[in-house]
């Protein structure tokens, strides 16, 4: 078994427009210490929106 480290953490990405839809993803804390913003498809807005990391 590989040793599990705490560098990869699970994050929630919330739609910046409607704030109703969330994606769950994981990120590498060492590579991205700041909040991540991703452009993904939001089914609630029915278009591509910026998803921001929620804490
Ligand atoms: Zn949305």
mmCIF file of the protein (N, C-alpha, C, O) and its ligand, coordinates in Angstrom:
data_MODEL
# 
_entry.id   MODEL 
# 
loop_
_entity.id 
_entity.type 
_entity.pdbx_number_of_molecules 
1 polymer     1 
2 non-polymer 1 
# 
_entity_poly.entity_id                      1 
_entity_poly.type                           'polypeptide(L)' 
_entity_poly.nstd_linkage                   no 
_entity_poly.nstd_monomer                   no 
_entity_poly.pdbx_seq_one_letter_code       
;(UNK)(UNK)(UNK)(UNK)(UNK)(UNK)(UNK)(UNK)(UNK)(UNK)(UNK)(UNK)(UNK)(UNK)(UNK)(UNK)
(UNK)(UNK)(UNK)(UNK)(UNK)(UNK)(UNK)(UNK)(UNK)(UNK)(UNK)(UNK)(UNK)(UNK)(UNK)(UNK)
(UNK)(UNK)(UNK)(UNK)(UNK)(UNK)(UNK)(UNK)(UNK)(UNK)(UNK)(UNK)(UNK)(UNK)(UNK)(UNK)
(UNK)(UNK)(UNK)(UNK)(UNK)(UNK)(UNK)
;
_entity_poly.pdbx_seq_one_letter_code_can   XXXXXXXXXXXXXXXXXXXXXXXXXXXXXXXXXXXXXXXXXXXXXXXXXXXXXXX 
_entity_poly.pdbx_strand_id                 A 
# 
loop_
_entity_poly_seq.entity_id 
_entity_poly_seq.num 
_entity_poly_seq.mon_id 
_entity_poly_seq.hetero 
1 1  UNK n 
1 2  UNK n 
1 3  UNK n 
1 4  UNK n 
1 5  UNK n 
1 6  UNK n 
1 7  UNK n 
1 8  UNK n 
1 9  UNK n 
1 10 UNK n 
1 11 UNK n 
1 12 UNK n 
1 13 UNK n 
1 14 UNK n 
1 15 UNK n 
1 16 UNK n 
1 17 UNK n 
1 18 UNK n 
1 19 UNK n 
1 20 UNK n 
1 21 UNK n 
1 22 UNK n 
1 23 UNK n 
1 24 UNK n 
1 25 UNK n 
1 26 UNK n 
1 27 UNK n 
1 28 UNK n 
1 29 UNK n 
1 30 UNK n 
1 31 UNK n 
1 32 UNK n 
1 33 UNK n 
1 34 UNK n 
1 35 UNK n 
1 36 UNK n 
1 37 UNK n 
1 38 UNK n 
1 39 UNK n 
1 40 UNK n 
1 41 UNK n 
1 42 UNK n 
1 43 UNK n 
1 44 UNK n 
1 45 UNK n 
1 46 UNK n 
1 47 UNK n 
1 48 UNK n 
1 49 UNK n 
1 50 UNK n 
1 51 UNK n 
1 52 UNK n 
1 53 UNK n 
1 54 UNK n 
1 55 UNK n 
# 
loop_
_struct_asym.id 
_struct_asym.entity_id 
A 1 
B 2 
# 
loop_
_chem_comp.id 
_chem_comp.type 
_chem_comp.mon_nstd_flag 
UNK 'L-peptide linking' . 
ZN  non-polymer         . 
# 
_pdbx_entity_nonpoly.entity_id   2 
_pdbx_entity_nonpoly.name        ? 
_pdbx_entity_nonpoly.comp_id     ZN 
# 
_pdbx_nonpoly_scheme.asym_id         B 
_pdbx_nonpoly_scheme.entity_id       2 
_pdbx_nonpoly_scheme.mon_id          ZN 
_pdbx_nonpoly_scheme.ndb_seq_num     1 
_pdbx_nonpoly_scheme.pdb_seq_num     101 
_pdbx_nonpoly_scheme.auth_seq_num    101 
_pdbx_nonpoly_scheme.pdb_mon_id      ZN 
_pdbx_nonpoly_scheme.auth_mon_id     ZN 
_pdbx_nonpoly_scheme.pdb_strand_id   A 
_pdbx_nonpoly_scheme.pdb_ins_code    . 
# 
loop_
_atom_site.group_PDB 
_atom_site.id 
_atom_site.type_symbol 
_atom_site.label_atom_id 
_atom_site.label_alt_id 
_atom_site.label_comp_id 
_atom_site.label_asym_id 
_atom_site.label_entity_id 
_atom_site.label_seq_id 
_atom_site.pdbx_PDB_ins_code 
_atom_site.Cartn_x 
_atom_site.Cartn_y 
_atom_site.Cartn_z 
_atom_site.occupancy 
_atom_site.B_iso_or_equiv 
_atom_site.pdbx_formal_charge 
_atom_site.auth_seq_id 
_atom_site.auth_comp_id 
_atom_site.auth_asym_id 
_atom_site.auth_atom_id 
_atom_site.pdbx_PDB_model_num 
ATOM   1   N  N  . UNK A 1 1  ? 0.830   -1.206 0.000   1.00 0.00 ? 1   UNK A N  1 
ATOM   2   C  CA . UNK A 1 1  ? 0.000   0.000  0.000   1.00 0.00 ? 1   UNK A CA 1 
ATOM   3   C  C  . UNK A 1 1  ? 0.869   1.262  0.000   1.00 0.00 ? 1   UNK A C  1 
ATOM   4   O  O  . UNK A 1 1  ? 1.837   1.373  0.753   1.00 0.00 ? 1   UNK A O  1 
ATOM   5   N  N  . UNK A 1 2  ? 0.504   2.185  -0.845  1.00 0.00 ? 2   UNK A N  1 
ATOM   6   C  CA . UNK A 1 2  ? 1.236   3.449  -0.883  1.00 0.00 ? 2   UNK A CA 1 
ATOM   7   C  C  . UNK A 1 2  ? 0.891   4.278  0.346   1.00 0.00 ? 2   UNK A C  1 
ATOM   8   O  O  . UNK A 1 2  ? -0.231  4.249  0.852   1.00 0.00 ? 2   UNK A O  1 
ATOM   9   N  N  . UNK A 1 3  ? 1.848   4.982  0.784   1.00 0.00 ? 3   UNK A N  1 
ATOM   10  C  CA . UNK A 1 3  ? 1.611   5.812  1.957   1.00 0.00 ? 3   UNK A CA 1 
ATOM   11  C  C  . UNK A 1 3  ? 0.717   6.995  1.580   1.00 0.00 ? 3   UNK A C  1 
ATOM   12  O  O  . UNK A 1 3  ? 0.980   7.692  0.599   1.00 0.00 ? 3   UNK A O  1 
ATOM   13  N  N  . UNK A 1 4  ? -0.299  7.206  2.335   1.00 0.00 ? 4   UNK A N  1 
ATOM   14  C  CA . UNK A 1 4  ? -1.249  8.267  2.015   1.00 0.00 ? 4   UNK A CA 1 
ATOM   15  C  C  . UNK A 1 4  ? -0.810  9.559  2.691   1.00 0.00 ? 4   UNK A C  1 
ATOM   16  O  O  . UNK A 1 4  ? -0.635  9.606  3.909   1.00 0.00 ? 4   UNK A O  1 
ATOM   17  N  N  . UNK A 1 5  ? -0.636  10.590 1.901   1.00 0.00 ? 5   UNK A N  1 
ATOM   18  C  CA . UNK A 1 5  ? -0.279  11.877 2.495   1.00 0.00 ? 5   UNK A CA 1 
ATOM   19  C  C  . UNK A 1 5  ? -1.467  12.825 2.415   1.00 0.00 ? 5   UNK A C  1 
ATOM   20  O  O  . UNK A 1 5  ? -2.439  12.589 1.697   1.00 0.00 ? 5   UNK A O  1 
ATOM   21  N  N  . UNK A 1 6  ? -1.352  13.903 3.176   1.00 0.00 ? 6   UNK A N  1 
ATOM   22  C  CA . UNK A 1 6  ? -2.485  14.828 3.298   1.00 0.00 ? 6   UNK A CA 1 
ATOM   23  C  C  . UNK A 1 6  ? -2.376  15.987 2.331   1.00 0.00 ? 6   UNK A C  1 
ATOM   24  O  O  . UNK A 1 6  ? -3.037  17.010 2.511   1.00 0.00 ? 6   UNK A O  1 
ATOM   25  N  N  . UNK A 1 7  ? -1.554  15.841 1.310   1.00 0.00 ? 7   UNK A N  1 
ATOM   26  C  CA . UNK A 1 7  ? -1.369  16.959 0.382   1.00 0.00 ? 7   UNK A CA 1 
ATOM   27  C  C  . UNK A 1 7  ? -2.583  17.105 -0.527  1.00 0.00 ? 7   UNK A C  1 
ATOM   28  O  O  . UNK A 1 7  ? -2.999  18.222 -0.833  1.00 0.00 ? 7   UNK A O  1 
ATOM   29  N  N  . UNK A 1 8  ? -3.148  15.990 -0.957  1.00 0.00 ? 8   UNK A N  1 
ATOM   30  C  CA . UNK A 1 8  ? -4.333  16.073 -1.810  1.00 0.00 ? 8   UNK A CA 1 
ATOM   31  C  C  . UNK A 1 8  ? -5.570  16.180 -0.915  1.00 0.00 ? 8   UNK A C  1 
ATOM   32  O  O  . UNK A 1 8  ? -5.832  15.306 -0.089  1.00 0.00 ? 8   UNK A O  1 
ATOM   33  N  N  . UNK A 1 9  ? -6.318  17.262 -1.093  1.00 0.00 ? 9   UNK A N  1 
ATOM   34  C  CA . UNK A 1 9  ? -7.497  17.470 -0.262  1.00 0.00 ? 9   UNK A CA 1 
ATOM   35  C  C  . UNK A 1 9  ? -8.732  17.614 -1.140  1.00 0.00 ? 9   UNK A C  1 
ATOM   36  O  O  . UNK A 1 9  ? -8.656  18.100 -2.269  1.00 0.00 ? 9   UNK A O  1 
ATOM   37  N  N  . UNK A 1 10 ? -9.845  17.193 -0.615  1.00 0.00 ? 10  UNK A N  1 
ATOM   38  C  CA . UNK A 1 10 ? -11.111 17.295 -1.341  1.00 0.00 ? 10  UNK A CA 1 
ATOM   39  C  C  . UNK A 1 10 ? -11.679 18.699 -1.152  1.00 0.00 ? 10  UNK A C  1 
ATOM   40  O  O  . UNK A 1 10 ? -11.744 19.213 -0.035  1.00 0.00 ? 10  UNK A O  1 
ATOM   41  N  N  . UNK A 1 11 ? -12.087 19.307 -2.264  1.00 0.00 ? 11  UNK A N  1 
ATOM   42  C  CA . UNK A 1 11 ? -12.617 20.667 -2.212  1.00 0.00 ? 11  UNK A CA 1 
ATOM   43  C  C  . UNK A 1 11 ? -13.990 20.705 -2.862  1.00 0.00 ? 11  UNK A C  1 
ATOM   44  O  O  . UNK A 1 11 ? -14.352 19.818 -3.636  1.00 0.00 ? 11  UNK A O  1 
ATOM   45  N  N  . UNK A 1 12 ? -14.738 21.727 -2.541  1.00 0.00 ? 12  UNK A N  1 
ATOM   46  C  CA . UNK A 1 12 ? -16.034 21.973 -3.177  1.00 0.00 ? 12  UNK A CA 1 
ATOM   47  C  C  . UNK A 1 12 ? -15.911 23.181 -4.087  1.00 0.00 ? 12  UNK A C  1 
ATOM   48  O  O  . UNK A 1 12 ? -15.402 24.230 -3.692  1.00 0.00 ? 12  UNK A O  1 
ATOM   49  N  N  . UNK A 1 13 ? -16.387 23.014 -5.313  1.00 0.00 ? 13  UNK A N  1 
ATOM   50  C  CA . UNK A 1 13 ? -16.391 24.128 -6.257  1.00 0.00 ? 13  UNK A CA 1 
ATOM   51  C  C  . UNK A 1 13 ? -17.831 24.567 -6.460  1.00 0.00 ? 13  UNK A C  1 
ATOM   52  O  O  . UNK A 1 13 ? -18.679 23.784 -6.889  1.00 0.00 ? 13  UNK A O  1 
ATOM   53  N  N  . UNK A 1 14 ? -18.099 25.834 -6.147  1.00 0.00 ? 14  UNK A N  1 
ATOM   54  C  CA . UNK A 1 14 ? -19.455 26.361 -6.199  1.00 0.00 ? 14  UNK A CA 1 
ATOM   55  C  C  . UNK A 1 14 ? -19.608 27.299 -7.385  1.00 0.00 ? 14  UNK A C  1 
ATOM   56  O  O  . UNK A 1 14 ? -18.706 28.082 -7.683  1.00 0.00 ? 14  UNK A O  1 
ATOM   57  N  N  . UNK A 1 15 ? -20.738 27.224 -8.054  1.00 0.00 ? 15  UNK A N  1 
ATOM   58  C  CA . UNK A 1 15 ? -21.010 28.098 -9.187  1.00 0.00 ? 15  UNK A CA 1 
ATOM   59  C  C  . UNK A 1 15 ? -21.071 29.552 -8.722  1.00 0.00 ? 15  UNK A C  1 
ATOM   60  O  O  . UNK A 1 15 ? -21.794 29.887 -7.784  1.00 0.00 ? 15  UNK A O  1 
ATOM   61  N  N  . UNK A 1 16 ? -20.300 30.410 -9.393  1.00 0.00 ? 16  UNK A N  1 
ATOM   62  C  CA . UNK A 1 16 ? -20.242 31.806 -8.994  1.00 0.00 ? 16  UNK A CA 1 
ATOM   63  C  C  . UNK A 1 16 ? -21.502 32.579 -9.345  1.00 0.00 ? 16  UNK A C  1 
ATOM   64  O  O  . UNK A 1 16 ? -21.715 33.667 -8.809  1.00 0.00 ? 16  UNK A O  1 
ATOM   65  N  N  . UNK A 1 17 ? -22.343 32.054 -10.227 1.00 0.00 ? 17  UNK A N  1 
ATOM   66  C  CA . UNK A 1 17 ? -23.544 32.763 -10.653 1.00 0.00 ? 17  UNK A CA 1 
ATOM   67  C  C  . UNK A 1 17 ? -24.744 32.446 -9.770  1.00 0.00 ? 17  UNK A C  1 
ATOM   68  O  O  . UNK A 1 17 ? -25.316 33.334 -9.138  1.00 0.00 ? 17  UNK A O  1 
ATOM   69  N  N  . UNK A 1 18 ? -25.117 31.175 -9.734  1.00 0.00 ? 18  UNK A N  1 
ATOM   70  C  CA . UNK A 1 18 ? -26.336 30.803 -9.015  1.00 0.00 ? 18  UNK A CA 1 
ATOM   71  C  C  . UNK A 1 18 ? -26.044 30.290 -7.612  1.00 0.00 ? 18  UNK A C  1 
ATOM   72  O  O  . UNK A 1 18 ? -26.919 30.306 -6.746  1.00 0.00 ? 18  UNK A O  1 
ATOM   73  N  N  . UNK A 1 19 ? -24.821 29.836 -7.387  1.00 0.00 ? 19  UNK A N  1 
ATOM   74  C  CA . UNK A 1 19 ? -24.414 29.273 -6.092  1.00 0.00 ? 19  UNK A CA 1 
ATOM   75  C  C  . UNK A 1 19 ? -25.295 28.095 -5.667  1.00 0.00 ? 19  UNK A C  1 
ATOM   76  O  O  . UNK A 1 19 ? -25.432 27.796 -4.481  1.00 0.00 ? 19  UNK A O  1 
ATOM   77  N  N  . UNK A 1 20 ? -25.881 27.443 -6.659  1.00 0.00 ? 20  UNK A N  1 
ATOM   78  C  CA . UNK A 1 20 ? -26.747 26.308 -6.348  1.00 0.00 ? 20  UNK A CA 1 
ATOM   79  C  C  . UNK A 1 20 ? -26.077 24.989 -6.659  1.00 0.00 ? 20  UNK A C  1 
ATOM   80  O  O  . UNK A 1 20 ? -26.353 23.963 -6.036  1.00 0.00 ? 20  UNK A O  1 
ATOM   81  N  N  . UNK A 1 21 ? -25.202 25.039 -7.624  1.00 0.00 ? 21  UNK A N  1 
ATOM   82  C  CA . UNK A 1 21 ? -24.602 23.791 -8.062  1.00 0.00 ? 21  UNK A CA 1 
ATOM   83  C  C  . UNK A 1 21 ? -23.154 23.716 -7.609  1.00 0.00 ? 21  UNK A C  1 
ATOM   84  O  O  . UNK A 1 21 ? -22.415 24.700 -7.638  1.00 0.00 ? 21  UNK A O  1 
ATOM   85  N  N  . UNK A 1 22 ? -22.775 22.517 -7.188  1.00 0.00 ? 22  UNK A N  1 
ATOM   86  C  CA . UNK A 1 22 ? -21.411 22.324 -6.703  1.00 0.00 ? 22  UNK A CA 1 
ATOM   87  C  C  . UNK A 1 22 ? -20.782 21.109 -7.341  1.00 0.00 ? 22  UNK A C  1 
ATOM   88  O  O  . UNK A 1 22 ? -21.418 20.078 -7.558  1.00 0.00 ? 22  UNK A O  1 
ATOM   89  N  N  . UNK A 1 23 ? -19.522 21.270 -7.628  1.00 0.00 ? 23  UNK A N  1 
ATOM   90  C  CA . UNK A 1 23 ? -18.702 20.135 -8.024  1.00 0.00 ? 23  UNK A CA 1 
ATOM   91  C  C  . UNK A 1 23 ? -17.799 19.778 -6.854  1.00 0.00 ? 23  UNK A C  1 
ATOM   92  O  O  . UNK A 1 23 ? -17.399 20.634 -6.066  1.00 0.00 ? 23  UNK A O  1 
ATOM   93  N  N  . UNK A 1 24 ? -17.496 18.510 -6.765  1.00 0.00 ? 24  UNK A N  1 
ATOM   94  C  CA . UNK A 1 24 ? -16.520 18.090 -5.766  1.00 0.00 ? 24  UNK A CA 1 
ATOM   95  C  C  . UNK A 1 24 ? -15.298 17.583 -6.496  1.00 0.00 ? 24  UNK A C  1 
ATOM   96  O  O  . UNK A 1 24 ? -15.373 16.750 -7.398  1.00 0.00 ? 24  UNK A O  1 
ATOM   97  N  N  . UNK A 1 25 ? -14.196 18.106 -6.082  1.00 0.00 ? 25  UNK A N  1 
ATOM   98  C  CA . UNK A 1 25 ? -12.953 17.756 -6.731  1.00 0.00 ? 25  UNK A CA 1 
ATOM   99  C  C  . UNK A 1 25 ? -11.866 17.636 -5.673  1.00 0.00 ? 25  UNK A C  1 
ATOM   100 O  O  . UNK A 1 25 ? -12.117 17.776 -4.476  1.00 0.00 ? 25  UNK A O  1 
ATOM   101 N  N  . UNK A 1 26 ? -10.683 17.380 -6.133  1.00 0.00 ? 26  UNK A N  1 
ATOM   102 C  CA . UNK A 1 26 ? -9.569  17.406 -5.193  1.00 0.00 ? 26  UNK A CA 1 
ATOM   103 C  C  . UNK A 1 26 ? -8.409  18.157 -5.824  1.00 0.00 ? 26  UNK A C  1 
ATOM   104 O  O  . UNK A 1 26 ? -8.251  18.205 -7.044  1.00 0.00 ? 26  UNK A O  1 
ATOM   105 N  N  . UNK A 1 27 ? -7.612  18.735 -4.952  1.00 0.00 ? 27  UNK A N  1 
ATOM   106 C  CA . UNK A 1 27 ? -6.495  19.522 -5.453  1.00 0.00 ? 27  UNK A CA 1 
ATOM   107 C  C  . UNK A 1 27 ? -5.247  19.194 -4.670  1.00 0.00 ? 27  UNK A C  1 
ATOM   108 O  O  . UNK A 1 27 ? -5.273  18.605 -3.589  1.00 0.00 ? 27  UNK A O  1 
ATOM   109 N  N  . UNK A 1 28 ? -4.158  19.608 -5.275  1.00 0.00 ? 28  UNK A N  1 
ATOM   110 C  CA . UNK A 1 28 ? -2.874  19.424 -4.627  1.00 0.00 ? 28  UNK A CA 1 
ATOM   111 C  C  . UNK A 1 28 ? -2.519  20.722 -3.901  1.00 0.00 ? 28  UNK A C  1 
ATOM   112 O  O  . UNK A 1 28 ? -2.347  21.770 -4.523  1.00 0.00 ? 28  UNK A O  1 
ATOM   113 N  N  . UNK A 1 29 ? -2.415  20.632 -2.592  1.00 0.00 ? 29  UNK A N  1 
ATOM   114 C  CA . UNK A 1 29 ? -2.164  21.839 -1.807  1.00 0.00 ? 29  UNK A CA 1 
ATOM   115 C  C  . UNK A 1 29 ? -0.791  22.437 -2.089  1.00 0.00 ? 29  UNK A C  1 
ATOM   116 O  O  . UNK A 1 29 ? -0.580  23.641 -1.945  1.00 0.00 ? 29  UNK A O  1 
ATOM   117 N  N  . UNK A 1 30 ? 0.119   21.589 -2.486  1.00 0.00 ? 30  UNK A N  1 
ATOM   118 C  CA . UNK A 1 30 ? 1.467   22.085 -2.739  1.00 0.00 ? 30  UNK A CA 1 
ATOM   119 C  C  . UNK A 1 30 ? 1.516   22.900 -4.041  1.00 0.00 ? 30  UNK A C  1 
ATOM   120 O  O  . UNK A 1 30 ? 2.226   23.903 -4.122  1.00 0.00 ? 30  UNK A O  1 
ATOM   121 N  N  . UNK A 1 31 ? 0.764   22.469 -5.048  1.00 0.00 ? 31  UNK A N  1 
ATOM   122 C  CA . UNK A 1 31 ? 0.767   23.181 -6.328  1.00 0.00 ? 31  UNK A CA 1 
ATOM   123 C  C  . UNK A 1 31 ? -0.160  24.384 -6.320  1.00 0.00 ? 31  UNK A C  1 
ATOM   124 O  O  . UNK A 1 31 ? 0.161   25.420 -6.902  1.00 0.00 ? 31  UNK A O  1 
ATOM   125 N  N  . UNK A 1 32 ? -1.296  24.255 -5.670  1.00 0.00 ? 32  UNK A N  1 
ATOM   126 C  CA . UNK A 1 32 ? -2.272  25.337 -5.663  1.00 0.00 ? 32  UNK A CA 1 
ATOM   127 C  C  . UNK A 1 32 ? -2.647  25.673 -4.228  1.00 0.00 ? 32  UNK A C  1 
ATOM   128 O  O  . UNK A 1 32 ? -3.647  25.169 -3.717  1.00 0.00 ? 32  UNK A O  1 
ATOM   129 N  N  . UNK A 1 33 ? -1.863  26.515 -3.575  1.00 0.00 ? 33  UNK A N  1 
ATOM   130 C  CA . UNK A 1 33 ? -2.188  26.892 -2.196  1.00 0.00 ? 33  UNK A CA 1 
ATOM   131 C  C  . UNK A 1 33 ? -3.353  27.870 -2.120  1.00 0.00 ? 33  UNK A C  1 
ATOM   132 O  O  . UNK A 1 33 ? -4.018  27.970 -1.089  1.00 0.00 ? 33  UNK A O  1 
ATOM   133 N  N  . UNK A 1 34 ? -3.600  28.594 -3.217  1.00 0.00 ? 34  UNK A N  1 
ATOM   134 C  CA . UNK A 1 34 ? -4.694  29.561 -3.220  1.00 0.00 ? 34  UNK A CA 1 
ATOM   135 C  C  . UNK A 1 34 ? -5.992  28.895 -3.657  1.00 0.00 ? 34  UNK A C  1 
ATOM   136 O  O  . UNK A 1 34 ? -6.025  27.711 -3.991  1.00 0.00 ? 34  UNK A O  1 
ATOM   137 N  N  . UNK A 1 35 ? -7.049  29.681 -3.644  1.00 0.00 ? 35  UNK A N  1 
ATOM   138 C  CA . UNK A 1 35 ? -8.348  29.171 -4.088  1.00 0.00 ? 35  UNK A CA 1 
ATOM   139 C  C  . UNK A 1 35 ? -8.322  28.948 -5.594  1.00 0.00 ? 35  UNK A C  1 
ATOM   140 O  O  . UNK A 1 35 ? -7.749  29.739 -6.343  1.00 0.00 ? 35  UNK A O  1 
ATOM   141 N  N  . UNK A 1 36 ? -8.936  27.882 -6.015  1.00 0.00 ? 36  UNK A N  1 
ATOM   142 C  CA . UNK A 1 36 ? -8.944  27.568 -7.439  1.00 0.00 ? 36  UNK A CA 1 
ATOM   143 C  C  . UNK A 1 36 ? -10.261 28.013 -8.055  1.00 0.00 ? 36  UNK A C  1 
ATOM   144 O  O  . UNK A 1 36 ? -11.313 27.978 -7.416  1.00 0.00 ? 36  UNK A O  1 
ATOM   145 N  N  . UNK A 1 37 ? -10.176 28.434 -9.316  1.00 0.00 ? 37  UNK A N  1 
ATOM   146 C  CA . UNK A 1 37 ? -11.348 28.811 -10.087 1.00 0.00 ? 37  UNK A CA 1 
ATOM   147 C  C  . UNK A 1 37 ? -11.328 28.022 -11.384 1.00 0.00 ? 37  UNK A C  1 
ATOM   148 O  O  . UNK A 1 37 ? -10.351 28.065 -12.132 1.00 0.00 ? 37  UNK A O  1 
ATOM   149 N  N  . UNK A 1 38 ? -12.399 27.309 -11.645 1.00 0.00 ? 38  UNK A N  1 
ATOM   150 C  CA . UNK A 1 38 ? -12.475 26.495 -12.846 1.00 0.00 ? 38  UNK A CA 1 
ATOM   151 C  C  . UNK A 1 38 ? -13.736 26.858 -13.628 1.00 0.00 ? 38  UNK A C  1 
ATOM   152 O  O  . UNK A 1 38 ? -14.776 27.169 -13.047 1.00 0.00 ? 38  UNK A O  1 
ATOM   153 N  N  . UNK A 1 39 ? -13.625 26.813 -14.940 1.00 0.00 ? 39  UNK A N  1 
ATOM   154 C  CA . UNK A 1 39 ? -14.795 27.025 -15.782 1.00 0.00 ? 39  UNK A CA 1 
ATOM   155 C  C  . UNK A 1 39 ? -15.389 25.675 -16.131 1.00 0.00 ? 39  UNK A C  1 
ATOM   156 O  O  . UNK A 1 39 ? -14.775 24.867 -16.828 1.00 0.00 ? 39  UNK A O  1 
ATOM   157 N  N  . UNK A 1 40 ? -16.591 25.448 -15.636 1.00 0.00 ? 40  UNK A N  1 
ATOM   158 C  CA . UNK A 1 40 ? -17.273 24.179 -15.860 1.00 0.00 ? 40  UNK A CA 1 
ATOM   159 C  C  . UNK A 1 40 ? -18.714 24.446 -16.255 1.00 0.00 ? 40  UNK A C  1 
ATOM   160 O  O  . UNK A 1 40 ? -19.224 25.560 -16.133 1.00 0.00 ? 40  UNK A O  1 
ATOM   161 N  N  . UNK A 1 41 ? -19.347 23.393 -16.729 1.00 0.00 ? 41  UNK A N  1 
ATOM   162 C  CA . UNK A 1 41 ? -20.754 23.521 -17.113 1.00 0.00 ? 41  UNK A CA 1 
ATOM   163 C  C  . UNK A 1 41 ? -21.636 23.435 -15.869 1.00 0.00 ? 41  UNK A C  1 
ATOM   164 O  O  . UNK A 1 41 ? -21.509 22.514 -15.061 1.00 0.00 ? 41  UNK A O  1 
ATOM   165 N  N  . UNK A 1 42 ? -22.526 24.406 -15.733 1.00 0.00 ? 42  UNK A N  1 
ATOM   166 C  CA . UNK A 1 42 ? -23.461 24.400 -14.615 1.00 0.00 ? 42  UNK A CA 1 
ATOM   167 C  C  . UNK A 1 42 ? -24.842 23.982 -15.125 1.00 0.00 ? 42  UNK A C  1 
ATOM   168 O  O  . UNK A 1 42 ? -25.407 24.682 -15.965 1.00 0.00 ? 42  UNK A O  1 
ATOM   169 N  N  . UNK A 1 43 ? -25.397 22.883 -14.656 1.00 0.00 ? 43  UNK A N  1 
ATOM   170 C  CA . UNK A 1 43 ? -26.727 22.463 -15.111 1.00 0.00 ? 43  UNK A CA 1 
ATOM   171 C  C  . UNK A 1 43 ? -27.827 23.405 -14.646 1.00 0.00 ? 43  UNK A C  1 
ATOM   172 O  O  . UNK A 1 43 ? -28.888 23.477 -15.266 1.00 0.00 ? 43  UNK A O  1 
ATOM   173 N  N  . UNK A 1 44 ? -27.581 24.121 -13.565 1.00 0.00 ? 44  UNK A N  1 
ATOM   174 C  CA . UNK A 1 44 ? -28.580 25.048 -13.066 1.00 0.00 ? 44  UNK A CA 1 
ATOM   175 C  C  . UNK A 1 44 ? -28.656 26.293 -13.946 1.00 0.00 ? 44  UNK A C  1 
ATOM   176 O  O  . UNK A 1 44 ? -29.746 26.787 -14.232 1.00 0.00 ? 44  UNK A O  1 
ATOM   177 N  N  . UNK A 1 45 ? -27.490 26.805 -14.378 1.00 0.00 ? 45  UNK A N  1 
ATOM   178 C  CA . UNK A 1 45 ? -27.446 27.971 -15.267 1.00 0.00 ? 45  UNK A CA 1 
ATOM   179 C  C  . UNK A 1 45 ? -27.572 27.565 -16.733 1.00 0.00 ? 45  UNK A C  1 
ATOM   180 O  O  . UNK A 1 45 ? -27.841 28.404 -17.592 1.00 0.00 ? 45  UNK A O  1 
ATOM   181 N  N  . UNK A 1 46 ? -27.379 26.300 -17.013 1.00 0.00 ? 46  UNK A N  1 
ATOM   182 C  CA . UNK A 1 46 ? -27.397 25.751 -18.373 1.00 0.00 ? 46  UNK A CA 1 
ATOM   183 C  C  . UNK A 1 46 ? -26.324 26.381 -19.269 1.00 0.00 ? 46  UNK A C  1 
ATOM   184 O  O  . UNK A 1 46 ? -26.502 26.484 -20.483 1.00 0.00 ? 46  UNK A O  1 
ATOM   185 N  N  . UNK A 1 47 ? -25.248 26.785 -18.680 1.00 0.00 ? 47  UNK A N  1 
ATOM   186 C  CA . UNK A 1 47 ? -24.132 27.319 -19.468 1.00 0.00 ? 47  UNK A CA 1 
ATOM   187 C  C  . UNK A 1 47 ? -22.844 27.184 -18.663 1.00 0.00 ? 47  UNK A C  1 
ATOM   188 O  O  . UNK A 1 47 ? -22.843 26.753 -17.510 1.00 0.00 ? 47  UNK A O  1 
ATOM   189 N  N  . UNK A 1 48 ? -21.764 27.564 -19.306 1.00 0.00 ? 48  UNK A N  1 
ATOM   190 C  CA . UNK A 1 48 ? -20.477 27.459 -18.631 1.00 0.00 ? 48  UNK A CA 1 
ATOM   191 C  C  . UNK A 1 48 ? -20.287 28.639 -17.690 1.00 0.00 ? 48  UNK A C  1 
ATOM   192 O  O  . UNK A 1 48 ? -20.460 29.797 -18.070 1.00 0.00 ? 48  UNK A O  1 
ATOM   193 N  N  . UNK A 1 49 ? -19.931 28.320 -16.471 1.00 0.00 ? 49  UNK A N  1 
ATOM   194 C  CA . UNK A 1 49 ? -19.751 29.342 -15.452 1.00 0.00 ? 49  UNK A CA 1 
ATOM   195 C  C  . UNK A 1 49 ? -18.432 29.117 -14.732 1.00 0.00 ? 49  UNK A C  1 
ATOM   196 O  O  . UNK A 1 49 ? -17.840 28.039 -14.787 1.00 0.00 ? 49  UNK A O  1 
ATOM   197 N  N  . UNK A 1 50 ? -18.005 30.144 -14.070 1.00 0.00 ? 50  UNK A N  1 
ATOM   198 C  CA . UNK A 1 50 ? -16.811 30.008 -13.246 1.00 0.00 ? 50  UNK A CA 1 
ATOM   199 C  C  . UNK A 1 50 ? -17.201 29.407 -11.899 1.00 0.00 ? 50  UNK A C  1 
ATOM   200 O  O  . UNK A 1 50 ? -18.096 29.890 -11.207 1.00 0.00 ? 50  UNK A O  1 
ATOM   201 N  N  . UNK A 1 51 ? -16.508 28.359 -11.566 1.00 0.00 ? 51  UNK A N  1 
ATOM   202 C  CA . UNK A 1 51 ? -16.729 27.708 -10.284 1.00 0.00 ? 51  UNK A CA 1 
ATOM   203 C  C  . UNK A 1 51 ? -15.586 28.069 -9.355  1.00 0.00 ? 51  UNK A C  1 
ATOM   204 O  O  . UNK A 1 51 ? -14.413 27.910 -9.695  1.00 0.00 ? 51  UNK A O  1 
ATOM   205 N  N  . UNK A 1 52 ? -15.938 28.548 -8.201  1.00 0.00 ? 52  UNK A N  1 
ATOM   206 C  CA . UNK A 1 52 ? -14.923 28.966 -7.247  1.00 0.00 ? 52  UNK A CA 1 
ATOM   207 C  C  . UNK A 1 52 ? -14.881 28.016 -6.056  1.00 0.00 ? 52  UNK A C  1 
ATOM   208 O  O  . UNK A 1 52 ? -15.887 27.436 -5.646  1.00 0.00 ? 52  UNK A O  1 
ATOM   209 N  N  . UNK A 1 53 ? -13.705 27.890 -5.539  1.00 0.00 ? 53  UNK A N  1 
ATOM   210 C  CA . UNK A 1 53 ? -13.528 26.997 -4.402  1.00 0.00 ? 53  UNK A CA 1 
ATOM   211 C  C  . UNK A 1 53 ? -14.206 27.575 -3.164  1.00 0.00 ? 53  UNK A C  1 
ATOM   212 O  O  . UNK A 1 53 ? -14.096 28.760 -2.851  1.00 0.00 ? 53  UNK A O  1 
ATOM   213 N  N  . UNK A 1 54 ? -14.894 26.702 -2.494  1.00 0.00 ? 54  UNK A N  1 
ATOM   214 C  CA . UNK A 1 54 ? -15.641 27.110 -1.315  1.00 0.00 ? 54  UNK A CA 1 
ATOM   215 C  C  . UNK A 1 54 ? -14.967 26.551 -0.077  1.00 0.00 ? 54  UNK A C  1 
ATOM   216 O  O  . UNK A 1 54 ? -14.465 25.427 -0.087  1.00 0.00 ? 54  UNK A O  1 
ATOM   217 N  N  . UNK A 1 55 ? -14.956 27.341 0.991   1.00 0.00 ? 55  UNK A N  1 
ATOM   218 C  CA . UNK A 1 55 ? -14.347 26.838 2.216   1.00 0.00 ? 55  UNK A CA 1 
ATOM   219 C  C  . UNK A 1 55 ? -15.284 26.926 3.379   1.00 0.00 ? 55  UNK A C  1 
ATOM   220 O  O  . UNK A 1 55 ? -14.925 26.541 4.492   1.00 0.00 ? 55  UNK A O  1 
HETATM 221 ZN ZN . ZN  B 2 .  ? -24.898 28.098 -11.872 1.00 0.00 ? 101 ZN  A ZN 1 
# 
